[in-house]
Amino acid sequence: MKNLLIYNVVLLLSISILFFSCENKNKRVLVNKTALEILGNPNYLAISYGGYREKTRDIQPTIFELKEDMKILSAMGVKILRTYNLQLDQASNILKSIRELKLEDSSFEMYVKLGAWIDCENAWTSNPNHNKEDESANSIEIQKAIILANKYPDIVKIIAVGNEAMVQWATSYYVQPSVILKWVNHLQDLKNKDMLPKDLWITSSDNFESWGGGNSIYHSDDLTALINAVDYVSMHTYAFHDTHYNPKFWEPRESIINEFSEMELIKKSMKNVFSYTVSQYNSVKNHIVSLGINKPVHIGELGWATVSNGLYGKNGSHAADEFKQALYFEKMREWTNKEKISCFYFEAFNEPWKDSTGNLNGSENHFGLFTVDGKAKYTLWESVDNGIFNGLTRNGNLIDKTYNGVFNDLLQDVLIPESTKLKN
């Protein structure tokens, strides 16, 4: 009888352990999606993330600071982050931070598109060789991506080979498509040999023209082979920059200047921005279809800066301000969610190191939806009102609104797009 009692107790314990193990296993499955499941899924919003708080990347965000940011982004519904390179500790620390948050809360979800930076030979010198790659540096980047993808298979769902590495205006470092193709094929081969997770997706993040959506100089057999090789195409489109470089779509026609209010002119210009962005996306899709290839296309970058004392501010195209950013962000999220396009919006937080000249009011430093000290720009004022950031901090600061939430003060910095004739 005693042995039978012990047997029954052991049996019940075994069943309980098996039940809880299965339950926990199911929970792990529920919070471990594949790239196929999350890309294009409106419930898994994507964003580009740097997280640097200082004027130099030599000062890396701490694990605590990264976890602060992960919680803020998660509160916004963001569940996929994009990183850019692996030379520094930031990407591995992001993954470590997400792993710790998952251990603290089994329901926490955050996935990563891991960027491997690719350079040409003699990149960032006065004599870059765009017909050869920096094989040593690129090999190190790819190997780091492989290590991290295998170490964090529940988090790293995508590896992007290169960031705007093929577009020819990237004169300091761009490479030929054959270089990107080489590394994409290498990673795909490792997947086939079970040396990388089978469901890991491989892509390259590049300008819409680099993917064949613009100038025909980019059309080549190597590009076609690359489109075939990637799991999906990750394209960039920047209407914001083109308000200076290709402003005709942006400037109001002189004939309508006197017909509409200033606010109506701004909204009409932003409708043009939306159409311009969609046209660049469609140009890539159409090129891929023309090749007889069926491949998903998602947006690796688009964004809108809120400050510029250069080409996009009061002495330039009048594009940069928080009101226009909010109009752009809302329209982009609405469109991409409806069409089931993942959009890695650029970017989460301002990064004061990004302007290469050290100009603090340069537009590159001000693409974030938040300021460096954690103030939510106009795009997110309603989210602040709804309390989604309650209790969350950045750099020790509670999340509150820019301009102290006074809309009329914000409007003082909103500029009306002007036609070329009116500027002359």
Buried (B, 14 or more C-beta within 10 A) or exposed (E): EEEEEEEEEEEEEEEEEEEEEEEEEEEEEEBBBBBBBBBBBBEBBBBBBBBBBEBEBEEBBEEEBBBBBBBBBBBBBBBBBBBBBBEEEBBBBBBBBBBBBBEEEEEBBBBBBBBBBBBBBBBEEEEBEBEEBBEEBBEBBBEBBBEBBBEBBBBBBBBBBBBBBBBBEBEEBBBBBBBBBBBBBBBBEBBEEEEBBEBBBBBBBBBBBBBBBBEEEBEBEBBBBBBBBBBBBBBBBBBBBBBBEEBEBBBBEEEEBEEEEEEEBBBBBBEBBBEBBBBBBEBBBEBBEEBEEEBBBBBBBBBBBBBBBBBBBEEBBBBBBBBBBBBBBEBBBEBBBEEEBBBBBBBBBBBBBBBEEEEEEBBBBBBBBBBBBBBBBBBBBEBBEEEBBEEBEBEEBEBBBBBEBEEEEBBEBBBBBBBEEEEE
